[in-house]
Structures are given as C-alpha cells and as structure tokens.
Amino acid sequence: MLADPRVIGVDLGGTKILTGVVHRDGTVEHRRETPTPTESQDALLAGLDAAVEELVEDGIVGLGFGIPSRLDQKTGRVEGSVNIPLEGLDFRARMQERFSLPVGIENDANAATYGEFHSGAGRDVQSMVMLTLGTGCGGGVVIDGKLYRGWAEFGHMVIEYDGVPCQGSCTGRGHLEGYVTGTAATKLAQEEFGPAADAHRLIRLADERDDAARRILGEMGGKLGAGIGSLVNIFDLPAAGCGWHARSSGPQPA
C-alpha cells in the first residue's frame, strides 16, 4: 500500500476547470485553473484531458470529477447538461480508459454539498441543503448523513410564473437560475450599463455605491432569498448554505 495515496480532483464548471491533488487528510496541493472549452463536446473533453494530464504523477490512485450535469450513477453516464456541451456520454468509462485509473463522478453541486457537510459549514449537523452559484445554479441535500442523489435541480425551481427565460439549453421560464447566477448578473449589468459591462463591473459599481448597481444586486438577493426560503420550507432542515464561484462567475454575497 502506498504511504501517501493521492487523487486528482476536478471541478468542471461552465466558466473554468479547477483541478488539484488531494491527500487522504483532505489537503489540496498543485491547484490549477483553466478556462472551460465550451465550443463542442470534443473540445471540452480535450480540455479535461489536458487538465488531468498536468497533474498525473506517481502515487495518484484515482480521479474524481464534479460535473454540472445530470448523471446516472449506476452506469457512469452523463445524460445531459444545461451550461456545458456534455450529454449522452459514458463519462466514467471514457475517463477510466483514457487514464487507466479508477474514476468517481458526481454532480458538482452534490459534491460541494457533501464537502461542506463533511468538512465545512455543515459538519455539526446531520442534514443540510446547499445552493451553488456560478455560471449556473445547482444544489444538493444531505439527509440523516446521506447524500440525496436524485435529480435535485434546485436552480430550475420556478420562482416566478412565466418569468425570464432560463439560460443555456434550458427552455423554461422563471427559474431561479435565470435570476441569481453570474450569467444573470452579466445580463442585467449589460442591460443597465451597456454591452461592455459584466458581473465584475456590477459588483465594483455597487461597492462604489452606484444606486442602479445596488438595486440590481438587491433584487438578485431577494430572488435568492425566495429560493432558499422555499428549500427550508420543503425540507425543514437545520442548515442551508450557498457557495459562490465568485472570481470568474458572478456576484459575491453582501
């Protein structure tokens, strides 16, 4: 048995790919960040291959992928995605064949939720719910210490009847994701401040006490609060959390 077995963790997002080497005690080293190729599924897979190859070394015993997609855990298949071009692919088998290592896959929001439950904000409770905000909006639930692996697409709960169109490949309207993500923040910033604006500028203007920027972020916060309140009412859980991919994706909490 290896004295210090390590795994490569991969967080695939709609904007960036985060990778790192994870030790048994949870320590992460050799962190890397690269843009997510979104022009095609082949380009996306090539980007993932390159990100993993950069970290493969002696002592690596497995790979773990957090993917913003609907997954079939029994088969390891990605059924579909909203914000990245990945669907209809036997992802686990493909990566096992590519790297000759054991591969684990999980919905990215589920992975984030369980991470917070195990080592973060939820470590003192047995049940919790979490929303993840970045390019899109995801979520996960832990109930009595176990991760719920149903299709808990919290970003697609309807919070406004016949509201704004959702984003990516989703054809719905009024979904939480259409109001609270970095993508939504950029869209609102461009409507208010012009096509060169983005979520980062929106936050900067709000920090400078611009009334319009503060109003926009306040309205986004109200929608987010409605979503969180609905989840608390549904699950009656003692803890709810939010995770932001703030550097590249959107507004941070006030």
Secondary structure as UniProt FT lines:
FT   STRAND          6..12
FT   STRAND          16..23
FT   TURN            24..25
FT   STRAND          28..35
FT   HELIX           41..53
FT   TURN            54..55
FT   TURN            58..59
FT   STRAND          60..67
FT   STRAND          69..72
FT   TURN            73..76
FT   STRAND          77..81
FT   HELIX           91..99
FT   STRAND          103..107
FT   HELIX           108..119
FT   TURN            121..124
FT   STRAND          128..133
FT   STRAND          137..143
FT   TURN            144..145
FT   STRAND          146..147
FT   HELIX           154..156
FT   TURN            161..162
FT   TURN            168..169
FT   HELIX           177..180
FT   HELIX           182..193
FT   TURN            195..196
FT   HELIX           199..207
FT   TURN            208..209
FT   HELIX           211..235
FT   STRAND          240..244
FT   HELIX           246..249
//
